[in-house]
Amino acid sequence: MIKTWGVIGTIRHFTCLLFGIALMAASVALAKIALLGTSPISSIPNVLSELTPLTIGEWTMFYMFLLIFLEWLVLRRYFSWGNVI
């Protein structure tokens, strides 16, 4: 079943997606500062933050967008932004 949200609904969902990725990046950074460790999904941004001047939060956001792009590459015509958000 395909949902039609309209323009306002789509903007609202993309805003929620961006807020969620930013919140996750902040959570990963705070968990590292609190010495709680990192999860397996944030281990790559953790290592990259140690090797470059970018923070773990910035790398987490870049990494999550990269994963969405890779999902688009793999799925091609089966990819739907409705599935992402």
WOPEQUI-V752951 format. One line per field, one symbol per residue. ss: DSSP state (2 for helix, 1 for strand, 0 for the rest). Layout:
# WOPEQUI-V752951
ss->???
This chain:
# WOPEQUI-V752951
ss->0000022222222222222222222222222220000002222222222220000222222222222222222222220022220
